[in-house]
């Protein structure tokens, strides 16, 4: 069962525990996509000097920290995440960079503690699909924007870390069929049409969409590091040490047998501006 299928309170607890467990690997080089997509989203959103920015599902700051650099001393960034350990890492990274215009607080993307019409930019990178009711979550974020402000939401597209993503899920299913999900959470929003429909249902202005395909070299244990530093950590915990070791071995053997050296990922960047 994936988190969106659980009761809301239980789903939040599962997400929090999963990403707290994954925090130690968030910033490993194998998880290249966090920083790349975070920076691209900040660029796409058009964060400017002096902007007040809300970044929900901020993780260890992959988008909040670039946004803070762009906003400068006259601006301010608030990063929000359910999981405390990624937030702690984000604070340490901001301190090391000498950024004093960014804060990181525990909270839920569906109920950010931010007044209406108080921010210039809202960011949500690879996290919107964790909302039980996506249009409702989008509508709530839209309300926090000042007139003329920008909502930027980034999601995976049709392919995410393929073909090894599918190989991993197959290996999980071979070891424990009940843990092989019929669909993963991001597939709720991995098509332009479903993303546009969610914005429309939320009463948000029609978004501008940009697509990107990432090709990234794969070597050694890279994908297992991605598993440990992402939402897939949940399946590792559920498999237990022996089951996880078996899945890791099967996955490695298949990657070698099929000579996979590249990960392919589609990304959708969506941006809406609130009418003045």
Buried (B, 14 or more C-beta within 10 A) or exposed (E): EBBBEBEBEEBBBBBBBBBBBBBBBBBBEBBBBBBBBBBBBBEBBBBBEEBBBBBBBBBBBBBBBBBBBBBBEEBBBBBBBBBEBBBBBBBEBBEEEEBEBBBBEEBBBBEBEBEEEBBBBBBBBBBBBBBBBBBBBBBBBBBBBBEEBBBBBBBBBBBBBBBBBEBBBBBBBEBBEEBBBEEBBBBBBBBBEBBBBBBBBBEBBEBEEEEBEBEBEBEEBBBBBBBBBBBBBBBBBBBEEEBBEBBBEBBBEBBEEEEBEEBBBBBBBBBBBBEE
